[in-house]
Amino acid sequence: MAPTERFAAIDIGSNSIRCLIAERAEDGRLHVVDDLKDQPRLSRGLSATGRLSPEAMERAIESLGRMMQAAERRGAGRVALVATAAVRDAANGPEFADRVRRETGLPLEVIDGDTEARLAFLSVREHFALGRGRTVVADIGGGSLELVLAVGGLVEHVVSLPFGAVRMTEEYLADGRDAAGGVRRMRAAVRQRLRRALTVREWSGAKLFGSGGTFTNLARVAAVRERDALPPGGVHGSTVSLPVLQRILEWLGTLSVAERRSVGGLNPERADIIVAGLAVAAEVLERFDAPKITVSAFGLREGLLIHLARPPEGARPPSRVKALRRFADRCRTDRRHVEQVLRLVRHLFDRLGKRLGCAAEEWDLLEGAALLHDVGQLVSYRSHHKHSYHLIAHAESLPYSARERLLIAVISRYHRRRPPTKRHPEFAALEPAERATVRRLAALLRVADGLDRGHVAAVETMRLRVLPTRLTIEILPRLVSTDLKLELWGARRKTDLLARLLKREVVVRTAAIAAPQQAVPS
């Protein structure tokens, strides 16, 4: 029997450093074999100085040495080492990362807020059945708050905000005076920033999950207050209502840090930052109009392990199209419509691709966009092209590299409404050559989508004729009796980008169908 592969994930956070070591079992799931934690408070003083202190860095290096030794002894073949907000924001973060590399022999990846959020979401999705509804995962670390908004288990939007428990404590509660006033000012600031960052009309009442020490400690304190004992199986999966959270926040806010250390269920090492963490949590629940939050005892490290255990990026399943159709079905797209769009856009690509400057390998991108352009309707029909962009961009399960997935997302975003423009940040962020690719492929996708405006696959085929000043697209119905007025209207409204790129007028019309000849009487 082959030896079981083991992985180790080490997360250098603003407050703590955690190491999780796991192995993949025969059922394909990851089973934890060791869990180490230390709290060197790497971000202590960061808000005031903008730098990691030498003492904090030294404590962190010592913790890492112990964890690397544990990973080696446990036989971890692959080790991932990541850092979050503290190292990301510190002026001397690169210096610390270089020291970690020299002393551990491993590169330290300083991940952005978006990646941090998605890793936490991977962990939640692994442990909870998210179903078809809307879900929000909130992860409060020492330096930042990460929010993932998902539909049917698929990420639609990610937000990272500087509302970590350590950071907010230093900014609003560091002097120990007027704790109640500090909490009020903190909550007002968080509330205002959340309103600017999140339009939650469609997400009001979504199911909320909380990841990170703030939420696990909240659940532990709530359990002790309610039952005078911790649950035998831990707090993972337990729920805490907003009124209970508010009462615990108000109560802890009246206690000194020393008094909080003796509160049942609360980790004494978190006594000084728990009030700030709970204040942020309360504002998140209120912003989403959520009556309660479900606590996940697993977070970024577990998500990192899941990511480690995946096949390498670029390794594609035997059938890419099969994977795309499976994802589209999961988003409950209209299968007949997307297959029709795929068929029509293939014809357009074959006839016009070279004239537009398309490379043969660009078909892979256009094929993906044709099958996935409508997945955003899972979130809402209104602005579904924008929702499609977010769902595709975050869908790591799709059989593409991260860059290919981003391009497919942007192409899909432009299948309707306005064509690409640098005023749109997702388009402006692309390289010039990538923007040109998106324009070419979106021009073809827009026309193909318009030619099935009624979602009934009414168009059987098309004839293209390219003249010096005009491109004529003649369409023929699947049935002679079919009226193609809706398809003509849909396509004509979407020829703008194609006409601009071809420098020709684009005319869409029905093909003349010869009437059947009648027999001449003898």
ABEGO torsion letter per residue (X at the ends): XBBBBBBBBBBBBAABBBBBBBBBBAAGBBBBABBBBBBAGAABGAAAAGBBBAAAAAAAAAAAAAAAAAAAAAGBABBBBBBBAAAAABAAAAAAAAAAAAAAGBBBBBBBAAAAAAAAAAAAAAABBAEABBBBBBBBBAABBBBBBBBGGBBABBBBBBABAAAAAAAAAAAGBGAAAAAAAAAAAAAAAAAAABBAAAABGBBBBBBEAAAAAAAAAAAAAAAGBBBAAEABGBBBBAAAAAAAAAAAAABBAAAAAABBGBBAAAAAAAAAAAAAAAAAAAAAGBABBBBBABBAAAAAAAAAABBBBGBBBABAAAAAAAAAAAAGBBAAAAAAAAAAAAAAAAAAAAAAGBBAAAAAAAAAAAAAAAAAAAABABGAAAAAAAAAAABAABBBBAAAAAAAAAAAAAABEBBBBAABAAAAABBAAAAAAAAAAAAAAAAAAAAAAAGAGABABBBBBBBAABBBBBBBBABAABBAAAAAAAAAAAAAAAAAAAGBBBBBBBBBBBBBBBBBBX
